[in-house]
Amino acid sequence: MNRIATLGPAGTFSELAAKKYIETFDKSAEITFYSTITKVFNGISKECELGIIPIENTLDGYVQLTLDLLSQTDFNIIYETVVPIQFSIVSNTLGISDIKKIYVQFKTQGQCYNFLEQVTNAKVITTESNGESFQKVERGILGQAAIIPRHMLKASNKFSFNIENVTDSEENDTRFIVLSKDTIKYDINRRYKTSIIVMDAADNKPGALSKILNEFSEKNINLTSIMSRPTKKALGKYYFFIDIDGHYPEEKSVKEVIDKISKNNIVKVLGSYSLV
């Protein structure tokens, strides 16, 4: 029986992503919750066989901590899944004007920015997960509120005030990745994406990144995203995270390009994976 590490407590969008994976691939799997993304990574291979981690959001972009941890660990991305995201606010008050403190998960803040800008009298307290925000406001302390997943609002009627939707856009999704120490077998019937990290493209090599991108272009390989993150070793030094269409090493053109750029750069293949 596989155990899946994900961000908790119960009720988070991470749990929904984990349940989606379980329903599709492994109905006997069990979920183990961790309080932070770092602890989820630490739980993979030690206590759990798999991990499901948020990596990108429509409104707030990439989860930077996830990118950093991917660069520091040796896990393989084996699948990705997308979960629709909408938020509500609940409070132990009679209205917005009475709110003194709002608990909001660190990535949720960027998805509910417009609403939070209107609540001028409240102090925003950052949490590690949406489930933690819910637990904080659930204590019933007067004047406190929390932004929570909308599905959690529908499961609870204990709060004196709520607004069903405080998300900046109706079109909001989060992409989650499934991590494993192992790889999975290539399936010719699936469409794949491959993620890589170029560890040293900007390391005193003028035009290095441009040359890498041109290699993909010349082989007509579609780049779906590129993101930089500081190496945290020196100012101005960056890793580059690149997502491309195709499978490494099964698709010839993808293998040729990645092998070629690996001759002059340190390239880490995070995995080739399909959508759940």
N, C-alpha and C positions, 0 to 999 in steps of 0.2 A: 504494500500500500504506500503510495507516494504522499508525502506531506508538502504542502505549499506554504512558503513564507510570504506574508504580505503585511502591509501597513494596517494597523488596527487602531482602536478596537472595532468590534463588529459594527456594521452599518455604513462603513466608508465605501467610496467608489472603488477602492482597491478590492474590497470584498466582492463587489459586483463583478469586477473583472475576473477574479479568481473563480467565482461560481460559473461564469461564462465558459472559462477554460474547462472546468470540471464537467460541465454538461456536455461539452463537445468531445472531450478526449478521455476523461478518466473519472467516471462516476464514483469510484471508490476512494478518491483522494480526499484528504482532510486539510483544512486550513489552520495554520498557526499564525497568530497575530503578534506583531512586534510594534513597539511604540514609536520607532523612528525608521527612516529609510536606511540609515547606516546599520541598524540592528537587523533589518531584513537581509541585507547583504551578508552580514556576519552569520546569520542563521542558515544560509544556503550551504549545503554540503556538510555542515556540522550537525544540524538538527533536522533539516528539511532537504528533500531532493530537488525541489524547484523553488523559484521565487518569482513573484509578479510585482512589477515596479512601475509607477508612472514615469513617463519620460518626456511627454510633450502635450501641451494644451493649446487649443485654438486661440484663446484670448491672451494667455500669459506666456506662451512660448515654451522653451525647453526647461525641464527641471534640472537646474545646474548641478545640484548635488548628485543626481543620478549619473550625469555625464562624468563627473569627477571620479565617482566610485567605479564606473566601467573602465576608466583608464588605469585604475589601481588594482583591479582584480582580474581573474582569468576565467570568468564565466562566459558561456555561449548564449547568445540570443537565439531561441529556437522557435518562438512564435511572437506575434503581436496581436493585440486586440484593441478595439476602440469602444469607449463607453460614452454615451451622451451625458452631459453635465449641466445641471441646473441647481440653483441654490435658493434657500429660504432663510428668513431671519425669524428667530423666536426670542421672546424676552419675558422676564418677570416684571413687566411694567404694564401700564395702561396705554402707552403710546410711545412713539419715537422720541418725543421730547424728554421723556423720563429716563431714557437709557443713559447710564453713566459709564458702562464698560461693555465692550463687545469682544468676544473671543472669536478669532478668525485664523484658520490654517494659513500657513505662509504662502502657498500658491493660490489659495482662494481669494486672497486680498486683491490680486491683480485681475481676477475675474468678476469682482463685485466693486470695482474701483468707483464707478459713478455713484452708486448708492452710498458707499462709505464717505464720500466727499460731502454728502448732504447731512450726515450725522455729525455736526460740528462739536457737540458738547460731550461726546463719548470718547473714552480712551480705548484704542484698539490694542488688544492683547494677542500676540502671535502664538499659535499652537502648532504642534507637530502633525496633527491629523484632524480631519473634520469630526471624527468620532470623539476625540479629546474635547473639541469645542462643545459638542453636545453634552458630554459628561459634566463639563464645568457649569453650564447654564442649568442643567438638570438638578443641581443642588438647591435651586429655588431662592437664591439670594436676590433680594429686591434691587432693582436698578441694573441688573446684569442681563446680557443678551448674547446670542451666538448666531453666526451664519453657519448653516448646516445643509447637507444634501436634501433636496426637496423630497426624496422618498422617505427620509426620516421624519419629516413634518407630517406626512400622511399616516405614519404609524404612531403618532403621539398627539394627544389633545390636552396635555397637562399645562400648557402655557397660556398666560392671560392675553398675550398679544403676539401676532405673527403677520408677516407678509409672505405670500406664497412664492414670489419670484423676485429676487434682487440681483440676478445675473445681468451682466452688461449686454449680453446678446442671447437670443434664442438658439443661434447656431454655435453651439459650444460643445466640444468633444475633448476627451483626454485619451491619448494613446498610451497603452501599457505594453511592456515587454515581458516575456516569459524567459527566465534565466535558468540555466542548468550547467553543471560541470561537464555534461556530456553533449555530444551533437546528436542530431537525428537523421534518419535516412532520407535521401532526396526523393521527392515524389514528382515525377514528370508532369503530372496533371495539375500541379499547383503553381501559382505565380509567386516569385520570390523577390525579396529585397535583401540587399547586403549592406551591413554597416561596418565601416572601418574607422580607425583613428590613425592619422598621420602624426606621429609623435614629434617630428623635428622639421617640418616643412619650412618654418620661418627662422630656422637656426642659422643666421648669417648666410643664407643662400638666396641672393636676389633672383626673383622670378620663379622660385621653387614651386610655390603653390600654383601659379599660373601654368607651369609646365605639367603639373599633375592633372589639373582640370582639363587641359588640352588633350591629354592622353585618352580620357574618357570620351571627349567630344569626337576625336578622330575615329573611335570605334563605334560611334553612335549609341553610346550608353547613357541613359538618362540619369542625371543627378537629381534626386528628389529633395535633398537638403544639405546644407553645409553650415557648421556651427563651430566657433572658436571658443576655447577655454584656456585660461592661463595655466601654465605648467606649475606655477607657484614656486619656481626655482629661481627666476630672475625676471625683472621688469621687462615687458615687451616680448616675452617668450610664450608661445601658444601651441596647444594641441589643436588639430582640426578634425572634427567629427564629420564624416561624409556618409550619406545614405545614397545608394544607387539601386536601380532596377536590375534584377538578375541574380543568379546564384554563383557563388564561389565555393568550390572549383568546378562545378558541373557544366557551367556555360563557358564555352571556349573564349569568347571575347572578354568576358569579365575576368577570367583567370589570367589571360595574357596581359591585361592592363595592370591588375594588382601585382602580378609577379614582376612586371617591368618597373613600376614605380618603387617596388620594394628593394630594387638593386641600389637605389640612391637615397632611400629614405627608410626610416624605421616605421613600418606599417603593422598595425595590430588589427586583425580581422575579428570583429566582435561576433559575427555570425551571419548566416543566410537563413531567412525565415519567411514564413507566409502568414497571412491573416487568419485569425480564428473566426 
